[in-house]
Each structure stands twice: as structure tokens, then as C-alpha cells.
């Protein structure tokens, strides 16, 4: 039997009427749909808990949208939200801009586009995966400390760091086509560990899938 599971949750839809790449900018709140998604996640984990899951630890990125996604889960499971800086959104040179084809073609941006494999416009994929994996391993230990064998932890994070972590965990190349990420709004990427702390498998689910067709296509993660 696995000793612990750490769930990486992507936050809900963000209110972003100007369509900017919000990145690490402050005060980007969930939209009304995003709040509905967060409540759906809380219901999902409440059902898991009622079925015997020992969800013992809850943490979120310091960014507003992650904290707001975690809040209904906190209330439903009576868990305090721990702020975890290591699962914050990736740093990005284009933060705050409308990232269109026309914008990318402006010569002043060209030096930032020379290496998509790193990527040159932001935090390296390897660094993102390393910091999130470190947070995951600490969350696993904290969950076991609080809930015993089979305990679970929830970390509310962002699309790119979650996806880079999944690729790393599965031994795949970290460079990828952003359009092909399997990490929708309020999706759950679960890292399952055995009792020796070895990763057994990665599971993926979309508890709020029914709400996704109503989501706008906003930049950011």
C-alpha cells in the first residue's frame, strides 16, 4: 500500500478582462466561475475524506488565485492553509503583457526568445521541477506526520510548474508544446509514493471537468 499521496492542484479560472499574462503579479483573483471550480474541488475532496482518505495537509502558492482556490478546501476539511513559496508560478519575462504574435515579433523581445528549451524567457523548467518536487517530498512527510500511513497532502499551484514536475517525475523531456499540457483549470495531478518514499505512479483527474467549457481562454497559468 502507498504510504502517502501528494495532490498538485491547478487553481481555478482567474478574472483577467485585459487578457494579460499575469504570472506572479499580485491581486489577480478568481472569477465567479473560478470560485465555483474551487467549491467543486472542495466537494471532491470532502467526498474522498468521507470515503476514508486521510487528507492531512493543505498548502498553496502565495499568489492570490491559489490561496482563493485552497480556501473552500480548507473550510470543508477543517485544514489550515500553509503558504508554500516553492510552488509559486514560474517567473516570466512577458509578465504583464498581451502575449500576441505581433508582440513577440517586436525586436526588443528577440533576445529573450533564443532558447525555447530552457526557456530563455523565464525560469528554467529544471528549476521549476526541482523546487516543486522538493515541496512535494516535504508535504509527503508532513502528511505522514499528521495523518499516519496512507495520508494525503494537497498543494495548490499553477499549470507550468505542475506540468514540469509531472514530466520530470515521468522521466520525460521538460521541453514541450504548451498547447499539449494535460493540466486544465482545477485539475488534480497526484503523485503516489510507496512506504520507502519512492514514486509509484502519477494519476490525473479533472473533478471540475463539467465547468471547463464555460472557462475563457485566458493567458497565464
Buried (B, 14 or more C-beta within 10 A) or exposed (E): EBBBBBBBBBBBBBBBEEBBBBBBBEEBEBBEBBBBBBBBBBBBBBEBBEEEBBBBBBBBBBBBBBBBBBBBBBEBBEBEBBBBEBBBBBBBBBBBBEBEEEEBEEEEBEEBBEEEEBBEBBBBBEBBBBBBBEBBBBBBBBBBEBBEEBBBBBBBBBBBBBBBBBBBBEEEEBEBEEEEBEBBBBBBBBBBBEEEEEBBEBEEEBBBEEBBEEBEEBBBB
